[in-house]
């Protein structure tokens, strides 16, 4: 984790509970791109919250990163990446 910066929850508190519109739009745009990339690989993150969205450090301090894939789950068949896996009623 020392390669990544602070999470959005921490940064929001540091900014007195308010991000600028441009900051919100930049984070939203990057999060959509990150989630599209994850979904193209056939996975769902399943734990998106401010604590799991962190910023980079140094020259990458404006880059958004999504962390904690501990509850991530595949939703497509691994080999073909086309067929959706069946929905189960079990909580996993």
C-alpha positions in Angstrom: 0.0 0.0 0.0 2.9 2.5 0.3 2.8 2.8 -3.5 -0.7 4.5 -3.3 -1.9 7.7 -1.7 -4.9 8.4 0.6 -8.4 7.2 0.0 -11.4 9.3 -1.0 -12.9 9.2 2.5 -9.7 10.6 4.0 -9.4 13.3 1.3 -13.0 14.3 1.6 -12.6 14.9 5.4 -9.4 16.9 4.7 -11.3 19.1 2.2 -14.0 19.8 4.9 -16.6 17.5 3.3 -16.6 19.1 -0.2 -14.9 18.3 -3.5 -15.0 20.7 -6.4 -17.2 19.9 -9.3 -14.1 19.3 -11.5 -12.7 16.9 -9.0 -15.9 14.9 -8.8 -16.2 14.7 -12.6 -12.5 13.6 -12.9 -13.0 10.9 -10.3 -16.3 9.8 -11.9 -14.8 9.6 -15.4 -11.8 7.5 -14.2 -14.0 5.2 -12.1 -16.2 4.5 -15.1 -13.1 3.7 -17.2 -11.7 1.4 -14.4 -15.0 -0.4 -14.0 -15.4 -0.9 -17.8 -12.0 -2.4 -17.9 -12.7 -4.8 -15.0 -16.1 -5.8 -16.5 -14.5 -6.5 -19.9 -12.3 -9.0 -18.1 -15.4 -10.6 -16.7 -15.3 -9.5 -13.1 -17.4 -7.6 -10.7 -15.7 -5.6 -7.9 -18.6 -5.9 -5.4 -17.2 -3.5 -2.8 -17.1 0.0 -4.2 -16.9 2.6 -1.5 -14.7 5.7 -0.8 -12.2 3.7 1.3 -11.5 1.5 -1.8 -10.8 4.4 -4.1 -7.3 5.8 -3.7 -5.1 8.3 -5.4 -1.6 7.7 -6.7 1.5 9.4 -5.3 4.3 11.5 -6.8 3.9 12.1 -10.5 0.8 9.9 -10.5 -1.0 11.8 -7.6 -4.0 12.7 -9.8 -4.5 9.1 -11.0 -7.4 7.2 -9.4 -7.0 3.5 -8.4 -9.5 0.9 -7.3 -8.3 -1.4 -4.5 -9.5 -4.4 -2.4 -10.7 -7.1 -4.8 -11.3 -9.5 -1.9 -15.0 -9.8 -2.7 -14.6 -9.6 -6.5 -16.4 -12.3 -8.5 -16.3 -13.6 -12.1 -19.6 -13.2 -13.9 -18.5 -14.6 -17.3 -17.2 -18.0 -18.3 -13.4 -17.9 -18.1 -12.5 -19.5 -21.5 -14.9 -17.8 -23.8 -15.6 -14.6 -21.8 -19.0 -14.6 -23.6 -21.5 -16.7 -21.6 -22.7 -15.3 -18.3 -22.3 -17.6 -15.3 -25.7 -18.6 -13.8 -27.0 -16.4 -11.0 -27.1 -18.2 -7.7 -29.3 -17.4 -4.7 -26.5 -18.2 -2.2 -24.8 -15.2 -0.6 -21.1 -15.3 -1.5 
